[in-house]
Amino acid sequence: MHFAVPTKEMYAYASLASLGDDVYFEPSTNALEAHVAQLTGKEAGLFLPSGAMSNQIALRTHLKQPPYSVLMDIRSHINK
């Protein structure tokens, strides 16, 4: 299994980030979401701090009614 490990520089930069979120209208999170929305031409952006969270949000937006099933290869990222 492969894990992404941040470099010392990445960790140092991340440690300077604010700790708020968009629920409490934290300015830097809101700015990031607005910037990404503008870059992609979308109405809004949503910051998701992990790949697992992103996968769950994506699945749950598409699986609105039974059967709640997804076809995938056993090696797929979402299956791991």
GIJOPE-V209126 format. One record per residue. N is the residue number from 1. RES is the residue in one small letter. D_LAST is the distance of its C-alpha to the last C-alpha in Angstrom with 2 decimals. Layout:
N | RES | D_LAST
N | RES | D_LAST
This chain:
1 | m | 9.79
2 | h | 11.58
3 | f | 12.65
4 | a | 15.14
5 | v | 18.29
6 | p | 21.20
7 | t | 24.58
8 | k | 27.51
9 | e | 28.88
10 | m | 25.75
11 | y | 25.63
12 | a | 29.39
13 | y | 29.20
14 | a | 26.41
15 | s | 28.50
16 | l | 31.27
17 | a | 29.35
18 | s | 30.53
19 | l | 28.63
20 | g | 29.46
21 | d | 27.62
22 | d | 28.83
23 | v | 29.67
24 | y | 32.52
25 | f | 33.35
26 | e | 32.53
27 | p | 34.23
28 | s | 31.84
29 | t | 28.79
30 | n | 31.01
31 | a | 32.27
32 | l | 28.82
33 | e | 27.87
34 | a | 31.28
35 | h | 31.08
36 | v | 27.76
37 | a | 29.16
38 | q | 32.28
39 | l | 30.55
40 | t | 28.55
41 | g | 31.49
42 | k | 29.81
43 | e | 31.55
44 | a | 29.32
45 | g | 26.30
46 | l | 23.77
47 | f | 22.37
48 | l | 18.80
49 | p | 18.15
50 | s | 14.37
51 | g | 11.61
52 | a | 9.95
53 | m | 13.49
54 | s | 14.04
55 | n | 11.23
56 | q | 12.68
57 | i | 16.15
58 | a | 15.63
59 | l | 14.40
60 | r | 17.19
61 | t | 19.81
62 | h | 19.36
63 | l | 18.99
64 | k | 22.49
65 | q | 23.71
66 | p | 22.79
67 | p | 21.14
68 | y | 17.97
69 | s | 15.78
70 | v | 13.56
71 | l | 13.65
72 | m | 10.92
73 | d | 10.32
74 | i | 8.07
75 | r | 7.19
76 | s | 6.70
77 | h | 5.33
78 | i | 5.48
79 | n | 3.81
80 | k | 0.00
